[in-house]
Amino acid sequence: MQDDFSEADRRGLYRAIHTRRDVRSSFTGEQINDESLVRILDAAHHAPSVGFSQPWDFVLIRKAATRKKIKESFDAATAAAASELDSGRRSKYMSLKLEGIMEAPLNICITYDRGRFGPFVIGRSSIPDTGVYSVCCAVQNLWLAARAEGIGVGWVSILSQDDLRAALGLPDKIVPVAYLCLGHVGEFARKPDLESAGWLPRMKLGDVVHYERWGARTDPQWSAIEDMIRRNIA
């Protein structure tokens, strides 16, 4: 195939996937180069979308006053979430660094426009949430492109959607899906922060693969794949 990826291309792609991190700390404060930012946004804009609806928008945020409002929403939501935990788990939870809203030089809110191109979107009638899934694909494209550019990204999900709407002036039909912090970092951690902190372990690939039907962990037709997964080379 003429446009097939080279071995170096493939290695680069898989390296970006495996070394991507949800960055909450170690932001250096250095501004992102404009050309890099445009490439990152363009990669996000080329994500797959249901019915080619391209239902995303990107709200770029640098002003400290706006980010301060978002940080206040995070603090309130964090306290509310902590109240649901027992004392031991609460202490661990509150010790975690879960955002870089003020430290990162750029925040981006990625939104979903459920009305783009009218009420009928091919592929969305049976599963309405495919519009939101499409936006999540844009988030992943952005994250991987940013990693390739040496830019850290952190997704802040402990937020009030109402607070985001108010701070960013979002119309009612626009749904905030992802609030991201972007910036250069001192390093990309070897493991995800929550894995290193012992909050949750990395699951093995074999624990999440089923063959032909839910719960079937083995099948003669898939023996070669099963063996490669067991040997962790798939």
Backbone hydrogen bonds in HBPLUS format (Angstrom, degrees):
<---DONOR---> <-ACCEPTOR-->    atom                        ^
c    i                          cat <-CA-CA->   ^        H-A-AA   ^      H-
h    n   atom  resd res      DA  || num        DHA   H-A  angle D-A-AA Bond
n    s   type  num  typ     dist DA aas  dist angle  dist       angle   num
A0004-ASP N   A0001-MET O   3.26 MM   3  5.37 161.1  2.30 114.0 113.3     1
A0010-ARG N   A0006-SER O   2.99 MM   4  6.33 161.2  2.03 153.8 157.9     2
A0011-ARG N   A0007-GLU O   2.94 MM   4  6.19 162.5  1.97 150.4 155.2     3
A0012-GLY N   A0008-ALA O   2.97 MM   4  6.14 155.7  2.03 145.6 152.1     4
A0013-LEU N   A0009-ASP O   2.97 MM   4  6.28 157.4  2.02 152.0 157.8     5
A0014-TYR N   A0010-ARG O   3.00 MM   4  6.25 176.1  2.00 160.6 160.5     6
A0015-ARG N   A0011-ARG O   2.88 MM   4  5.94 146.9  1.99 143.2 153.1     7
A0016-ALA N   A0012-GLY O   2.99 MM   4  6.20 157.4  2.04 146.5 151.7     8
A0017-ILE N   A0013-LEU O   3.05 MM   4  6.39 157.6  2.10 150.5 156.7     9
A0018-HIS N   A0014-TYR O   2.94 MM   4  6.08 167.0  1.96 149.4 152.5    10
A0019-THR N   A0015-ARG O   2.91 MM   4  5.87 140.6  2.07 147.0 156.1    11
A0020-ARG N   A0016-ALA O   3.04 MM   4  5.74 114.4  2.49 137.2 146.9    12
A0023-VAL N   A0153-VAL O   2.77 MM 130  5.33 160.8  1.81 129.0 127.7    13
A0186-GLY N   A0026-SER O   2.81 MM 160  5.40 148.7  1.90 147.6 157.7    14
A0028-THR N   A0184-HIS O   2.94 MM 156  5.78 162.2  1.97 137.8 142.4    15
A0037-LEU N   A0033-ASN O   2.95 MM   4  6.25 159.9  1.99 157.5 163.7    16
A0038-VAL N   A0034-ASP O   2.99 MM   4  6.26 160.5  2.03 153.3 157.7    17
A0039-ARG N   A0035-GLU O   3.05 MM   4  6.29 157.9  2.10 146.8 152.8    18
A0040-ILE N   A0036-SER O   2.92 MM   4  6.18 157.8  1.97 151.6 157.7    19
A0041-LEU N   A0037-LEU O   2.92 MM   4  6.19 163.3  1.95 153.7 157.8    20
A0042-ASP N   A0038-VAL O   2.87 MM   4  5.99 155.0  1.93 146.9 154.3    21
A0043-ALA N   A0039-ARG O   2.93 MM   4  6.15 149.7  2.02 145.1 153.0    22
A0044-ALA N   A0040-ILE O   3.09 MM   4  6.41 155.6  2.15 145.6 151.9    23
A0045-HIS N   A0041-LEU O   2.91 MM   4  6.16 152.3  1.98 145.8 153.9    24
A0046-HIS N   A0042-ASP O   3.10 MM   4  6.31 120.3  2.48 135.3 149.0    25
A0046-HIS N   A0043-ALA O   3.17 MM   3  5.20 145.7  2.29  97.6 107.7    26
A0047-ALA N   A0044-ALA O   3.17 MM   3  5.55 149.1  2.27 118.3 117.3    27
A0052-PHE N   A0049-SER O   3.07 MM   3  5.03 154.0  2.14 129.9 123.7    28
A0053-SER N   A0050-VAL O   3.02 MM   3  5.91 151.0  2.10 126.3 130.9    29
A0113-ASP N   A0055-PRO O   2.78 MM  58  5.09 155.0  1.84 146.8 155.2    30
A0111-THR N   A0057-ASP O   3.02 MM  54  5.28 159.4  2.07 143.5 150.1    31
A0059-VAL N   A0109-CYS O   2.89 MM  50  5.05 175.8  1.89 150.6 152.0    32
A0109-CYS N   A0059-VAL O   2.98 MM  50  5.05 158.1  2.03 140.5 146.0    33
A0061-ILE N   A0107-ASN O   2.76 MM  46  4.96 155.7  1.81 166.6 160.7    34
A0107-ASN N   A0061-ILE O   2.90 MM  46  4.96 167.2  1.92 152.8 155.9    35
A0067-ARG N   A0063-LYS O   3.16 MM   4  6.49 167.2  2.18 152.8 156.4    36
A0068-LYS N   A0064-ALA O   2.82 MM   4  5.96 145.8  1.94 146.8 156.3    37
A0069-LYS N   A0065-ALA O   3.34 MM   4  6.61 149.0  2.44 138.2 144.3    38
A0069-LYS N   A0066-THR O   3.12 MM   3  5.32 121.9  2.48  99.6 113.1    39
A0070-ILE N   A0066-THR O   3.21 MM   4  6.63 154.9  2.28 147.7 154.4    40
A0071-LYS N   A0067-ARG O   2.83 MM   4  6.10 155.4  1.89 149.3 156.7    41
A0072-GLU N   A0068-LYS O   2.97 MM   4  6.21 152.4  2.05 146.2 153.0    42
A0073-SER N   A0069-LYS O   3.12 MM   4  6.44 148.8  2.22 141.3 149.4    43
A0074-PHE N   A0070-ILE O   2.92 MM   4  6.27 154.2  1.98 149.6 157.0    44
A0075-ASP N   A0071-LYS O   2.91 MM   4  6.19 162.5  1.94 153.2 157.1    45
A0076-ALA N   A0072-GLU O   3.10 MM   4  6.30 160.8  2.14 146.3 150.7    46
A0077-ALA N   A0073-SER O   2.95 MM   4  6.14 163.8  1.98 151.7 156.4    47
A0078-THR N   A0074-PHE O   2.78 MM   4  5.91 153.5  1.85 154.0 161.6    48
A0079-ALA N   A0075-ASP O   3.08 MM   4  6.26 159.4  2.12 145.3 150.1    49
A0080-ALA N   A0076-ALA O   3.07 MM   4  6.33 153.9  2.14 144.4 151.6    50
A0081-ALA N   A0077-ALA O   2.95 MM   4  6.15 156.3  2.00 145.5 151.7    51
A0082-ALA N   A0078-THR O   2.90 MM   4  6.09 157.0  1.96 149.6 156.2    52
A0083-SER N   A0079-ALA O   3.20 MM   4  6.37 141.7  2.35 140.0 148.5    53
A0084-GLU N   A0081-ALA O   3.09 MM   3  5.57 157.9  2.14 112.1 118.9    54
A0085-LEU N   A0082-ALA O   3.09 MM   3  5.51 166.7  2.11 115.6 119.9    55
A0090-ARG N   A0086-ASP O   2.74 MM   4  5.79 156.2  1.79 161.4 169.9    56
A0091-SER N   A0087-SER O   3.04 MM   4  6.17 156.8  2.09 144.6 149.1    57
A0092-LYS N   A0088-GLY O   3.27 MM   4  6.55 159.1  2.32 144.0 149.2    58
A0093-TYR N   A0089-ARG O   2.86 MM   4  6.05 162.2  1.89 151.3 156.7    59
A0094-MET N   A0090-ARG O   2.91 MM   4  6.08 165.5  1.93 154.5 157.5    60
A0095-SER N   A0091-SER O   3.18 MM   4  6.28 128.2  2.47 134.6 146.8    61
A0095-SER N   A0092-LYS O   3.16 MM   3  5.21 137.3  2.35  96.8 108.9    62
A0096-LEU N   A0093-TYR O   3.16 MM   3  5.52 157.6  2.21 108.9 115.7    63
A0104-ALA N   A0100-GLY O   2.88 MM   4  5.64 165.1  1.90 153.3 154.7    64
A0106-LEU N   A0182-LEU O   3.34 MM  76  5.24 149.6  2.44 162.0 158.2    65
A0182-LEU N   A0106-LEU O   2.77 MM  76  5.24 176.4  1.77 167.2 166.4    66
A0108-ILE N   A0180-LEU O   2.83 MM  72  5.08 155.5  1.89 141.4 148.6    67
A0180-LEU N   A0108-ILE O   2.75 MM  72  5.08 177.2  1.75 156.3 157.2    68
A0110-ILE N   A0178-ALA O   2.78 MM  68  5.14 161.0  1.82 153.8 159.7    69
A0177-VAL N   A0110-ILE O   2.96 MM  67  5.86 159.1  2.00 148.4 155.2    70
A0178-ALA N   A0110-ILE O   3.13 MM  68  5.14 164.9  2.15 144.5 148.4    71
A0112-TYR N   A0175-VAL O   2.73 MM  63  4.95 150.4  1.81 140.1 150.5    72
A0175-VAL N   A0112-TYR O   2.87 MM  63  4.95 171.0  1.88 146.6 149.0    73
A0116-ARG N   A0113-ASP O   3.39 MM   3  5.69 173.4  2.40 112.3 114.1    74
A0118-GLY N   A0115-GLY O   3.05 MM   3  5.35 142.4  2.20 141.1 133.5    75
A0124-ARG N   A0121-VAL O   3.04 MM   3  5.56 166.5  2.06 139.6 140.0    76
A0130-THR N   A0127-ILE O   3.04 MM   3  5.90 168.5  2.06 129.9 132.2    77
A0131-GLY N   A0128-PRO O   3.43 MM   3  6.54 175.0  2.43 127.8 127.6    78
A0132-VAL N   A0129-ASP O   2.99 MM   3  5.31 118.4  2.38 106.1 119.9    79
A0133-TYR N   A0129-ASP O   2.95 MM   4  6.32 159.6  1.99 153.0 159.8    80
A0134-SER N   A0130-THR O   2.97 MM   4  6.08 146.2  2.08 136.5 144.2    81
A0135-VAL N   A0131-GLY O   3.29 MM   4  6.69 150.3  2.39 140.9 147.6    82
A0135-VAL N   A0132-VAL O   3.06 MM   3  5.12 115.5  2.50  96.5 111.7    83
A0136-CYS N   A0132-VAL O   3.03 MM   4  6.42 152.3  2.10 150.0 158.0    84
A0137-CYS N   A0133-TYR O   3.03 MM   4  6.43 140.3  2.19 143.7 154.5    85
A0137-CYS N   A0134-SER O   3.08 MM   3  5.07 124.3  2.40  93.9 108.3    86
A0138-ALA N   A0134-SER O   3.16 MM   4  6.59 146.7  2.27 143.3 152.0    87
A0138-ALA N   A0135-VAL O   3.02 MM   3  5.01 117.7  2.42  94.0 109.5    88
A0139-VAL N   A0135-VAL O   2.96 MM   4  6.37 148.3  2.06 146.7 156.0    89
A0140-GLN N   A0136-CYS O   3.00 MM   4  6.30 158.8  2.05 146.8 151.4    90
A0141-ASN N   A0137-CYS O   2.94 MM   4  6.22 160.2  1.98 149.1 154.6    91
A0142-LEU N   A0138-ALA O   2.93 MM   4  6.13 163.3  1.96 148.8 153.4    92
A0143-TRP N   A0139-VAL O   2.89 MM   4  6.13 157.6  1.94 150.1 156.6    93
A0144-LEU N   A0140-GLN O   2.97 MM   4  6.20 164.7  2.00 156.3 158.7    94
A0145-ALA N   A0141-ASN O   2.94 MM   4  6.08 163.5  1.96 153.4 158.5    95
A0146-ALA N   A0142-LEU O   2.85 MM   4  5.97 158.7  1.90 149.3 155.6    96
A0147-ARG N   A0143-TRP O   3.00 MM   4  6.25 153.6  2.08 141.9 149.0    97
A0148-ALA N   A0144-LEU O   3.02 MM   4  6.31 155.3  2.08 146.2 152.4    98
A0149-GLU N   A0145-ALA O   3.03 MM   4  6.32 133.9  2.25 140.2 153.0    99
A0149-GLU N   A0146-ALA O   3.02 MM   3  4.96 128.6  2.29  94.3 108.7   100
A0151-ILE N   A0146-ALA O   2.76 MM   5  4.86 167.9  1.77 149.0 144.6   101
A0150-GLY N   A0147-ARG O   3.01 MM   3  4.98 157.9  2.06 103.1 109.6   102
A0152-GLY N   A0183-GLY O   2.79 MM  31  5.38 152.8  1.86 151.4 151.0   103
A0183-GLY N   A0152-GLY O   3.09 MM  31  5.38 148.4  2.19 144.1 148.9   104
A0154-GLY N   A0181-CYS O   2.86 MM  27  5.02 145.4  1.98 139.0 149.3   105
A0181-CYS N   A0154-GLY O   2.78 MM  27  5.02 152.4  1.86 143.2 152.8   106
A0156-VAL N   A0179-TYR O   2.76 MM  23  5.44 170.9  1.77 176.1 176.0   107
A0164-LEU N   A0160-SER O   3.07 MM   4  6.44 153.8  2.14 147.4 154.6   108
A0165-ARG N   A0161-GLN O   2.90 MM   4  6.16 160.8  1.94 150.5 155.5   109
A0166-ALA N   A0162-ASP O   3.02 MM   4  6.25 160.4  2.06 147.9 152.7   110
A0167-ALA N   A0163-ASP O   2.91 MM   4  6.04 167.5  1.92 152.3 156.0   111
A0168-LEU N   A0164-LEU O   2.96 MM   4  5.90 154.9  2.02 150.5 156.2   112
A0169-GLY N   A0165-ARG O   2.84 MM   4  5.46 117.1  2.24 137.7 149.2   113
A0170-LEU N   A0165-ARG O   3.07 MM   5  4.72 146.5  2.18 126.6 134.6   114
A0174-ILE N   A0171-PRO O   3.06 MM   3  5.45 157.4  2.11 113.1 120.3   115
A0195-GLU N   A0192-PRO O   3.09 MM   3  5.31 128.0  2.37 103.2 116.9   116
A0196-SER N   A0192-PRO O   2.97 MM   4  6.28 164.0  2.00 159.2 163.9   117
A0197-ALA N   A0193-ASP O   2.84 MM   4  6.04 148.9  1.93 149.5 158.8   118
A0199-TRP N   A0194-LEU O   2.92 MM   5  5.27 142.8  2.06 160.9 168.5   119
A0198-GLY N   A0195-GLU O   3.09 MM   3  5.19 154.2  2.16 102.7 110.7   120
A0207-ASP N   A0204-LYS O   2.94 MM   3  5.36 148.4  2.04 110.5 120.3   121
A0208-VAL N   A0205-LEU O   3.05 MM   3  5.63 164.1  2.07 118.8 123.9   122
A0211-TYR N   A0216-ALA O   2.80 MM   5  5.35 158.2  1.85 149.0 156.6   123
A0216-ALA N   A0213-ARG O   3.18 MM   3  5.82 165.7  2.20 136.2 138.8   124
A0222-TRP N   A0219-ASP O   2.87 MM   3  5.42 146.7  1.98 118.1 128.1   125
A0223-SER N   A0220-PRO O   3.33 MM   3  5.15 164.5  2.36 109.7 107.9   126
A0226-GLU N   A0222-TRP O   2.84 MM   4  6.06 168.5  1.86 163.2 167.2   127
A0227-ASP N   A0223-SER O   2.92 MM   4  6.07 158.2  1.97 145.7 151.1   128
A0228-MET N   A0224-ALA O   3.02 MM   4  6.31 159.0  2.07 146.5 151.8   129
A0229-ILE N   A0225-ILE O   2.87 MM   4  6.11 160.7  1.91 157.4 162.9   130
A0230-ARG N   A0226-GLU O   2.89 MM   4  6.11 159.5  1.93 149.8 155.8   131
A0231-ARG N   A0227-ASP O   2.96 MM   4  6.21 149.9  2.05 145.0 153.3   132
A0233-ILE N   A0228-MET O   3.03 MM   5  5.51 169.1  2.04 149.6 152.7   133
A0232-ASN N   A0229-ILE O   2.91 MM   3  4.73 151.2  2.00  98.0 106.9   134
